[in-house]
Amino acid sequence: MPVYLVGNIDIHDREGYSKYEAGFMEVFQKFNGKLLAVDENQKTIEGEWPATRTVIMEFPSKDDAMAWYESDAYQNLKQHRLDASSGDSVLVAGFPS
């Protein structure tokens, strides 16, 4: 069953965040992930959405998603994101095809 990672990110250091972006796809593509959406101009239609960037990723399974997230390569890269932004991420189960 597919899973989706949704990230709401508030970038406060664009230059620092660009270090994260520069290495992201190289690491991400090794774990069967698919980048579905990245938007810094999202439109809030209900409630509050304080994030400056929203990201939606798809993985074939929770195991694939966690293998990516917990990999040494991503953990090293993730520090750039943590230094340059704050945010929230959730893994959401998809419907079986």
URBELPE-V840419 format. One record per pair of residues at least 24 apart in sequence whose ideal C-beta (glycine too) atoms are under 6 Angstrom apart, sorted by the first residue. I is the first residue (numbers start at 1). J is the second residue. If there is no record, write none. Layout:
BEGIN
i->{I:I}
j->{J:J}
END
This chain:
BEGIN
i->{1:2:2:3:3:3:3:3:4:4:4:5:5:5:6:6:7:7:7:8:8:8:8:9:9:9:9:10:10:10:10:10:11:11:11:13:16:16:17:17:19:20:20:23:27:27:27:31:31:31:32:32:33:33:33:34:65}
j->{96:58:94:59:62:65:91:93:58:92:94:57:65:91:56:90:55:87:89:51:54:87:88:51:53:85:87:51:52:85:86:87:52:53:85:84:83:84:84:85:80:80:81:77:73:74:77:64:67:68:60:64:57:59:68:58:91}
END
